[in-house]
Amino acid sequence: MKKTRSPARPARTRKRARRPVTTAPAEASLEVHEVESLRAELNRLKMHGTTPRWNADPDDVRRSVAKLVLTLVEFIRQVLERQAIRRMDDETLTAEETESIGLALMRLEETLRDLCAQFGLEPEDLNIDLGPIGKLV
């Protein structure tokens, strides 16, 4: 059987402790001042018509896209190479399959080096920094 409260006795409520009101530290007002100063500087630069940060030179765009595509192809090549090694270790490939996979991966690596040279890239350039995860390849 449940106990019920008698209507004569009110339920207890907890009192919350009040936090003292503090003023913002002087550092916060300096930050606001700095932000306002930066905003004024940006507006001044905008009025003078400065050049944009991103240079839309077609050669640079082509090189950047080539670097991205070649990086992804290199990543896929490395994955395929690891898979081929795993399959060789598990002995699930015939001698002919092992030979053809090895030849295809060597030709792909050679093609990647040739394409890198066309765009003035080194094989070491084919990497993307993924931040906290690390490098792609």
N, C-alpha and C positions, 0 to 999 in steps of 0.2 A: 504494500500500500504506500502511495506517495504522500510525502508530507507537503502540505500547502502552507504558505505564509499567511499569517493572520493579517487582515487589512489594517490593523492598528499599528503594525510595525513596518515602517518604510524600508525599502531595499537600500543596502549600503552602496555608496558610490565612492570611487577613489578620487582623491584630489590629485590633480597633476601639479607637479612642481613647476613653478614659473621660471623661465630662463631670464637671466638679467639682460636688459637691452644694452647692447654694446655698439659703439660707433665703429664705422669701417676704419681699418688701419690706413695709415698714410700711404702704404704701398699701393693700395687699390686705387686711390685717387691719382697716383702717378701713372698707373696703367691706363686709366681713362685719358689722362693728358697725353700719353704716348700714342694712344689710338687716334685721338683727335689730330695730333700732329701728323701721323701717317696718312690719315684721310685727306688732310690739307695738301700734303705732298703729292698724293695720287691725283687729286683734282688738278693741281698745278701741272703735273706731267701730262695729263689728259688734254689740257688746254693747249699745250705746245705741240701736240701731235707727234709724240714719240713713236718709234717703230715698234711693232708688236714683238713679243719674245719669240714666238714661233716663226721661223723663217720658212716661208712657203715655197722655197726654191724646188722646182720639180726634180732636180737631181738628188737632193737630200731626201725627198719623199720616197723616190724609187729605192734609194739605198736603205732607208729605214724599213720599208715594206719587205725588201729582199732579205734584210737581216732577220726580221721576224719570221718570215716563211722558212728560211734556211735553218733557223734555230729549231722550229717545230719539226722539220724534216730530220734534222740531226737527232732530236729527241726520239722520234719514231724509229730511226735507224738503230739507236742504242737499245731500245726496247726489243726490237726484232732480233738483234744480236744476242741479247741475254736469253730470249726465248729459244733461239737456236742452240745456244750452249746448254741450256737446261734439257732440251730434247736430246741432244747428243749424250749428255750424262745419263739420261734415262734410257738410252739406247732405243729410241723410238724412230730414228731416222735410218734409212738405208745409206750405203756409201755414196750412191749417186745423188740422193737428196742432200746429204751433207756437203758434197762438192758443189752442187748448184746453188745452195743457200750461201755458202762461203763466197763463191764467185759473185753472186748478186750483191751481197753486202759490201764486198771490196769495190765493185763498180759504182755502187751508190756513194760510198765514201769518196771515191775519186771524183765523181760528178759534183759532189758538194764542195770539194776543194777547188775545182775549176770555177764553179759559180761564185764562190767567195772571192776568188782572184778577180773575176769580172767586175765585182762591186767594190773592190778595194777592202775586203774584209779578211781577217785572219780567222782560222778555225776557233781560236780562243775567244773571238768576239761573239761566237754563237752561244750565248748564254743569257738568261733573263733572271734578274734578281727578283725573287718572289717575296721579298720582305722577310717576315719572321720564319717562313718555311725554309728559306735558303735559296740556293741557285737551282735552276731548272736542270742543267746537265752538269 
